[in-house]
Amino acid sequence: MAPKTKEISLDTRKHITELHKKGKSFQEIGKILKLSFTTVSYIVKKYLETGSVEIKPRPGGPSKLTSRAKQMIVRSATNKQMASAQNIANELLPSYNVFLSAQTVRNVLHSAGLKARTPRKKPYISEVNRKRRLEFAMKYKN
């Protein structure tokens, strides 16, 4: 996927079309507004085809989650580190009346900067060995 770039404002788009109407070339417009030739040509082409440079809404359904629900997902993931995405989704169901898949929970956590990690393996130390280790450490302590 290409990196996301900043969207050109509506004022700039209108300015591009005005300069084009005055007879400026794409390269001249690009130099004036510090935009690439391709960007200018796309905007002018869109204007000539549709007669407008309005920024249309993009496809896709509205989000199921409010920002508050997203915060709750992140909070429950950080508080209960061993909770699975499915468990977090099941916790959210009664409080927000929203059915979520585990993948939706993972997407929210990923966008919040959290990553899935497996815990470090620690050797089992019996109670007897724990006491012996402590005695050894206390014996050679400064």
C-alpha positions, -999 to +999 in steps of 0.1 A: +000+000+000+012+035-008+020+058+021-009+082+030-003+118+020-020+150+031-051+158+012-051+190-009-075+215+006-106+228-012-091+263-015-060+250-031-080+229-056-101+260-065-069+280-069-055+254-093-086+255-115-085+294-115-049+293-126-057+267-153-085+289-166-060+318-169-039+297-192-011+286-169+005+252-177+005+223-152+042+228-145+037+266-139+009+259-115+029+232-097+058+256-092+036+284-080+018+262-054+047+238-048+028+208-060+038+180-084+028+181-120+008+149-115-012+163-086-021+194-106-030+174-137-053+150-116-071+180-101-076+198-134-087+165-151-113+160-124-125+195-127-129+192-165-148+159-162-171+167-133-171+205-132-163+204-095-133+199-072-153+190-041-138+163-019-163+134-020-169+111+010-150+079+007-167+045+006-171+022+037-195+019+064-195+041+096-175+028+125-193+006+150-172+019+178-172+053+195-140+068+207-151+059+243-155+022+233-121+022+217-106+036+249-123+009+269-108-018+247-073-003+251-078+000+288-090-036+293-061-049+272-035-030+292-050-039+326-056-076+318-025-084+298-034-121+293-069-113+280-076-125+245-092-103+218-123-125+220-126-121+257-123-083+254-150-084+227-173-104+249-167-079+278-178-050+256-210-067+244-232-060+275-219-024+282-222-011+246-247-035+230-223-039+201-212-073+187-175-072+178-153-097+162-120-105+177-103-090+146-120-056+152-106-056+187-071-065+173-075-036+148-083-011+175-054-023+196-030-021+166-041+014+158-035+023+194+001+011+191-003-021+211+013-053+198+007-089+206+035-105+225+040-139+241+052-138+277+088-147+285+092-183+296+104-184+332+117-216+348+096-231+377+114-227+410+101-249+438+096-234+473+126-254+486+149-240+459+136-205+464+146-206+500+180-221+492+187-193+466+177-167+491+200-182+517+229-183+492+223-147+481+222-135+518+254-154+526+274-137+498+257-103+501+281-074+508 
